[in-house]
Every structure is written in structure tokens, then in C-alpha cells.
Amino acid sequence: MSEYTPSDDVVAGIKAVEDAEEALRQRRQELREAVAADLLANPEATNKVVADKLPFTEEYVRKVARDFDVPRKRQPTVRSIKPTKRATK
């Protein structure tokens, strides 16, 4: 079996890519924080309104809002399927 040792160029290239990926992860997190801050600062703006102005889907903005505990714009409309007791007359 051959003894292979990566060249300095390959090692440097791998390091550069890893550094770039880490920088990208950090920038994405900063962007998510900025989107959440915009949602908090503009309580009338819905996820759809924000998503329409950004290169993100409404679902992505909704997930960012949930991840950063941004209050919902309205109460959920889905009710529990558990039967409730009705008052009798």
C-alpha cells in the first residue's frame, strides 16, 4: 500500500474551505437573529409579509420566529380534538 501525504496546497485548501464554512454558519446565525429582531420590532408584519421581502420562504421565517420565541401574530385556530363536557340545562 502506498504512503500518501497530502501536499501543503491540499492541506491549505481544506483549511480554507473549513474556515469559509464556519464563517458561513456564523453569518447565517447572525442573519437569523436579524430576521427575528425585525419580526419583534414590527409586530404588525406577518411571516408572509417578511418572507415576501426576503429570499426566504414563509415557512423558513416561521421557523426562525419559533426558534427565537417571537410571539405569534394571532392565536392558533386549531382546537383540541378531546371532547369537552357540555353544560346541561
Contacts in CASP RR format, 6 or more apart in sequence:
PFRMAT RR
TARGET T0000
AUTHOR 0000-0000-0000
METHOD contacts of the structure
MODEL  1
MSEYTPSDDVVAGIKAVEDAEEALRQRRQELREAVAADLLANPEATNKVV
ADKLPFTEEYVRKVARDFDVPRKRQPTVRSIKPTKRATK
6 14 0 8 1.000
32 64 0 8 1.000
32 67 0 8 1.000
32 68 0 8 1.000
33 68 0 8 1.000
35 50 0 8 1.000
35 54 0 8 1.000
35 56 0 8 1.000
35 61 0 8 1.000
35 64 0 8 1.000
36 64 0 8 1.000
36 65 0 8 1.000
36 67 0 8 1.000
36 68 0 8 1.000
36 70 0 8 1.000
38 45 0 8 1.000
38 50 0 8 1.000
39 45 0 8 1.000
39 47 0 8 1.000
39 50 0 8 1.000
39 61 0 8 1.000
39 64 0 8 1.000
39 65 0 8 1.000
39 68 0 8 1.000
39 70 0 8 1.000
40 68 0 8 1.000
40 70 0 8 1.000
42 50 0 8 1.000
43 71 0 8 1.000
43 73 0 8 1.000
46 73 0 8 1.000
47 58 0 8 1.000
47 61 0 8 1.000
47 62 0 8 1.000
47 65 0 8 1.000
47 73 0 8 1.000
48 58 0 8 1.000
48 61 0 8 1.000
50 56 0 8 1.000
50 61 0 8 1.000
51 57 0 8 1.000
51 58 0 8 1.000
51 60 0 8 1.000
51 61 0 8 1.000
54 61 0 8 1.000
64 70 0 8 1.000
65 72 0 8 1.000
END
